[in-house]
Amino acid sequence: MSSPTSTSPAPPAAGQPSPSGTGVRPGVVLLLSAGATFIAFLDTTVVNVAFPDLARSFPADRVSDLSWVVSSYAVLFAALLTPAGRIADAFGRKRLFLSSLAGFTVTSALCACAPNLPWLITARALQGATAAGMIPAALGLLLATTPPQRLPAAIGAWGAAGSLATAAGPALGGVLVDVFGWRAVFLINVPVGAALVLAGIRGLPESTGARRRLPDPLGTLAVTAGIALLVLGLTKGSDWGWTEAATVASVAGGAALIAVALVRSTRHAAPAVETALFRNRTFATASTAAAFTGAALFGWLLSSPLFLTTVWHYSVLKAGFAVTPGALTSAIAAVAVGKRAKPHHLPAVVGVSMAAFAAVSVWAYLGLGADTRFLALWLPMGLIGGAAFGATLTALSTAAARSLPPQQFASGVGMTTTARQLGGSLGVAATASVIAAHGIAGPQAYRDVFLTCGAVAAVAALAGLAMARTLVKES
């Protein structure tokens, strides 16, 4: 996003008239912003349950290759969220929002008509890039049009839309794939995206560019390529061999490129990564926790429908319904935390929630096998895990925003989202590698994945608790 002091969209100051006084309705802006955010985050996980159907359409491709249908979206989404904020400030938030939403709609159609896997992966990458443009523009529009007294509730609703979409993706995907096939998970975006574009043309306020500098192109390229190389190395490591030159070069090269991008960002007037925000210890800790939470969440959401369809032999539709309870508790917990949690409660919310998920993961490791145990095991695991993630994601976004001054809200929430998506892309890569190493049809691969997700969640819990030292003071 933009530089933290000059380019982040700020909410209306207390005592100043809201733009709603000029005919703009904040409720409409919230609805459009939340709707676009919902479909952007929905597409991070909606395809997870489609893997068996994708494997039938592209039988020559391995699981590690199919995982790029998820990873290509997540990589571009994570890498471009930050520079997209500065682009929104340079060209206008409404303009970027509508053009990105239109691009998302078109690339969704390209995904739906993909004749082969390379086409689909490329279209998904483009779709992720357009999704990255929607998020900071949507948040900027929301902050600029919402009266100060309604801002916390609006941010909570906006964040809850993203949390609900992430958790509900496999459930909705299960219904679509079972009834219409995997292409439907992309095709559904076309009418929704078109409707949002038409509504946005009429309902969003005009937003002219602020003549800001565009983000550092070399830094943006370096961070994008670095994330992609890291994901490539983790995804293909089990196929290539973890000590082989290709794996080592991918991981080391990716880390080096990310380091270059970070160094450039500390010196560049229009940085690709908002490194200045990390001087705030609460924000830095919240972003670290978000990265580990994203890795655990995306690993869990990818492996769960695969386990249900390949080990318990559920239909895709039944697998979708099996993960629905977790999506519901995720939404309930997200809304509850957004409305009720006080600033000094947020570290405990993260710590307790992620500790609960870590315990659920150990339970899954010890209890899951080839015999079906939905009511005794899977249902309570899903209910607890969904609530844990919904509460954690909302608490982290709120903590990140509250630790910063109002003019940095958008940058802060955007960077926390970037951290979550980056962690998620690495979690998907690691999950695909573990499943490829053990075989997709046996329970041991999934037990190992769930245990790994639990270990990562435990780190997120510790990071969340660490926020208690600084959050109240800095907010």
Stockholm file with secondary structure:
# STOCKHOLM 1.0

chainA/1-475         MSSPTSTSPAPPAAGQPSPSGTGVRPGVVLLLSAGATFIAFLDTTVVNVAFPDLARSFPADRVSDLSWVVSSYAVLFAALLTPAGRIADAFGRKRLFLSSLAGFTVTSALCACAPNLPWLITARALQGATAAGMIPAALGLLLATTPPQRLPAAIGAWGAAGSLATAAGPALGGVLVDVFGWRAVFLINVPVGAALVLAGIRGLPESTGARRRLPDPLGTLAVTAGIALLVLGLTKGSDWGWTEAATVASVAGGAALIAVALVRSTRHAAPAVETALFRNRTFATASTAAAFTGAALFGWLLSSPLFLTTVWHYSVLKAGFAVTPGALTSAIAAVAVGKRAKPHHLPAVVGVSMAAFAAVSVWAYLGLGADTRFLALWLPMGLIGGAAFGATLTALSTAAARSLPPQQFASGVGMTTTARQLGGSLGVAATASVIAAHGIAGPQAYRDVFLTCGAVAAVAALAGLAMARTLVKES
#=GR chainA/1-475 SS CCCTTTTSCCCCCTTSCCGGGGTCCHHHHHHHHHHHHHHHHHHHHTTGGGHHHHHHHSTTSCHHHHTHHHHHHHHHHHHHHHHHHHHHHHHCHHHHHHHHHHHHHHHHHHHHTCSSHHHHHHHHHHHHHHHHHHHHHHHHHHHHHSCGGGHHHHHHHHHHHHHHHHHHHHHHHHHHHHHHCTTHHHHTHHHHHHHHHHHHHHHSCCCCCCCCCCCCHHHHHHHHHHHHHHHHHHHHHHHHCTTSHHHHHHHHHHHHHHHHHHHHHHHCSSCSSCGGGGGSHHHHHHHHHHHHHHHHHHHHHHHHHHHHHHTSCCCHHHHHHHTHHHHHHHHHHHHHHHHHCCGGGHHHHHHHHHHHHHHHHHHHHHHCSSSCCIIIIIHHHHHHHHHHHHHHHHHHHHHHHHTSCGGGHHHHHHHHHHHHHHHHHHHHHHHHHHHHHHCTTSHHHHHHHHHHHHHHHHHHHHHHHHGGGTHHHHC
#=GC SS_cons         CCCTTTTSCCCCCTTSCCGGGGTCCHHHHHHHHHHHHHHHHHHHHTTGGGHHHHHHHSTTSCHHHHTHHHHHHHHHHHHHHHHHHHHHHHHCHHHHHHHHHHHHHHHHHHHHTCSSHHHHHHHHHHHHHHHHHHHHHHHHHHHHHSCGGGHHHHHHHHHHHHHHHHHHHHHHHHHHHHHHCTTHHHHTHHHHHHHHHHHHHHHSCCCCCCCCCCCCHHHHHHHHHHHHHHHHHHHHHHHHCTTSHHHHHHHHHHHHHHHHHHHHHHHCSSCSSCGGGGGSHHHHHHHHHHHHHHHHHHHHHHHHHHHHHHTSCCCHHHHHHHTHHHHHHHHHHHHHHHHHCCGGGHHHHHHHHHHHHHHHHHHHHHHCSSSCCIIIIIHHHHHHHHHHHHHHHHHHHHHHHHTSCGGGHHHHHHHHHHHHHHHHHHHHHHHHHHHHHHCTTSHHHHHHHHHHHHHHHHHHHHHHHHGGGTHHHHC
//
